[in-house]
Amino acid sequence: MKTKAHPSSSVLGLALVSLFLFAGNAAKACPLCHFNILLSEAGGNTPTRTATQDGNFTAGSTWGSFTTAPSASDVLLIPAGRTVTVNGTTPVAKTIVVRGVLRFPIVSTAKLTVEHLLIDAGGKLSIGDYGAAGTTGGPINAGIKSTVTIKGAVAGSTVSDTQRMGRGIIAAPGAIIRMNSAGARDPFVTLNNSAGPNTPPENADKTQTQPTSTVPANWHAGDDVVIAATYFTREWIPALPAYGDVRLANEVRSISAIPTTTSITLNSKLSFAHVRAKAIAAIKVHAANLTRDIVIESGDTTSSATRGHVMLMTNDVKITGVAFNQLGRSVKGYIISDPTLPAAGTPGNVNYNNGDGNLDGVINASDGPLSNSRGRYALHFHEAGTGAATPALVSKCVVRDTPGWGFVNHDSSVNFADNVCFDFDGAGFICEDGGETGSFTGNIAIGGIGNGEFANQRTIFGNRPRGDQGDMGFTGEGFWFQSPDVSVTGNVAAGCKGSGFFFWCGGRFDPSTGHFTGKPLNQLPSTSLKPRGWDYDGNGTADAAVITDLPVRQFDNNTAYGCFTGLRFRFVNHGSTAIFEEIRQAQFVSAAKPNGLADELVRSADDSGAAWPPSAATRNAFTVSNSTFWNNMNGIHGTYLGKANFSNINIVANAPALTAKPATLVLADDKERGGVGLGFFFNNSGCSLSNVTVENYITGLWFFSNTADGQSPNFARNPDGSFVGLTLLPAQTPETRNEYNYPTSLGNAPDAKGYDYLYQTFSTNNLPDF
């Protein structure tokens, strides 16, 4: 479980010298500045020991004239040209600055305990490399355990860490990171049947042995696995407390034996049913392996404030077969509360956003925790650059138990392949700003918990304080993309309180600059595009594209099940001029800008000086293809979505019926069904359907019918009025809406059945935003 306690208010006065350099702010951030400040504050400029020769970590002679191993209070420097090898399990230090090489042995177990591990430009961290197996430049041998434990804060460390950036592995621009295990485990396996007790529609194996498609490479007895929850039930509704939070029935077991090449035996039986919606090949239950031989972990998890994190400001990274366990200090259960300075020359406390939307420094009983800085995630690529010729690689890794985000690409170029993220609060796999490049291939996200708002608001867009801070992705999404310029193929999201996949491509508001992020014009996914441009960094030049004008690079062969919504789009490939007003409402700009919001965000003329109305943007179509969304409360939803072609899509639901429900929630046709299969609320245009099947949803297709203002998705119709390329099972008439309608018989929920009839907690002044 993630502990969410935070330091006391006594830390408020400690950030007065921190200026405004907080990792995570987008437009004018300086990663090297962040690193150098931490380097100084962690003692790296005044080391207590410096490596004078290559050697073992614990040998005193490695560090000059010393006769003893370094202690927990030592600040160590490994200069350029020197290599130090971590030997045994006793190496310890307060701070290690690497400008040469810090390596782990490939044939013996080793463990390092450290508070700050700082890899400077040109320095290299090698926990297994990518050369020939069995050589010093090769991977860690299979079965060899290598561990880095990030110890909790020691006395006085908070005072010296004005950015709250320490305690972790921090790599500067130009650093080199290599972690590679020869025994890297494949990420997941599919079960042949439904699993657990009483699991229709098949006669599942109710013993501890589960039939599988195969046993993946390097799985072993003793490994931990998680079996994904397979349905989003109504138990999460506050009106049904007796059912508890059974919906997140993601179950962790260990493997006690692997009796055949097509089965695994668990150490105990499953407690919950893991039910396939339908016995077809595209619908499978997944078991993901959580064990790795290389481990980066927090040494103290009693508070989120004592956890470590990994921040890499470089794309020169290759990581394979690593578990990042119980890392991350940015708690997505609470609003970000970056400290800021008082006005120049005036005394006073550091101002915090205390959860009430005001940077007032006033601590109220209802405020969230203090010092909840952004950017302290389990595995975080921070502003390493999006134009890298060779993207960073992260493969066959695990993030487990984090209070914030898991695998994060922030303004960097990263290929994430075959990774597992389990038990996370905010989101599992993330593109943070909007300009990120790279790919997400074969990953699985299980157990997005969220901050508890989804039952009430269901979307982030009614949360004004979050928008003020550019604090997004906090409701338990499996994959959260603010950049459309990534390839997303072969991934799985399961058992999440949020959406399985969410593209929210409006850019990210940066409270430190008052600007939204943009996509560099010289990195557009296609030269045929003519998007609008804006001056997002305030340099007087429209050097960035409006992200909402860009298509998703690739979305193919993905699966989501057991989530609130399988796939959502908002502000994606849409050329509307009204979109910026919508973004403004979603991410509120507190102070009025001199030229007005539209003039600030969108340039008003093209390169020749001729007027360029925003609606003149040229956009390319994109395809959502070969994907399956099953047993989600809702299938696919789009708002502010343009030129999206949905091809070969299955949306299937078979949620177990409850025996008792409040009378006001019962509809005649709600048994064994999901909510809305395809939903398009407003401002969708140019979309098409090809071989799309929606099965067993209360409302198969729901959309705005008013075409005069372009709000309909404009799907093509057959002569009989049915939609081209769409099959609804059972046959039904699509539901349309021209306006909100809140019948009192359903509380304050809109009457689009499926989205809303189960929820009764809305207030009339906080209408839901789809």
Protein Blocks (a to p, Z undefined) as FASTA:
>chain_A
ZZfbdcdfklmmmmmmnojacghiaklgcfklmmmmmmmmnopmmcfbdcfbdcdfklmk
lnojafbdcdfkbccdddehiacddehjkbccfbdcdfbbcdddfkbccddddfbdcdde
hiacdehiabdehiaklccdehiacddddddddehklmmmmnopggiadddehiacdddd
fklccfbdcdfbdedehiafbdcdfbfbdcdfbdcehiaehiacddddfbdcfklpmklm
mnopmllmcccdddfbdfbfkbccdfbdcfbdcddfbdcfklccddddfbdfbdcddfbl
kbfklpccdddfbfbbcdehiacehiajbdfkbccdddcdddehiacdddddehnopaeh
pacfkbccehiaghiafbdcehkbjkbfbdcddehiacehiabbfbdcehiacddehiac
ehifkbmbdcfklpagcddehiacehiebjolmmmnopaklmmklmmnopghinopabdc
fbfkbccehiacehiabdfbdcdfebpadfknopacdddfklcfbfkbccddddfkonop
afbccfklpccfbaghiacehifblbdcehiaiabfklmmmmmmmmccfbacfkojklmm
pccbdfkopacdfklpccdddddehiacehifbfcdcehiahiacehiaddddddcdfbd
cfklpcfklgoiafbfbdcfbhpehiacehiacehiablbgcdfblknopagoiacdfko
paehiacdddddddddfbdcddfklojadfbehjlmmpckbcfklccdZZ
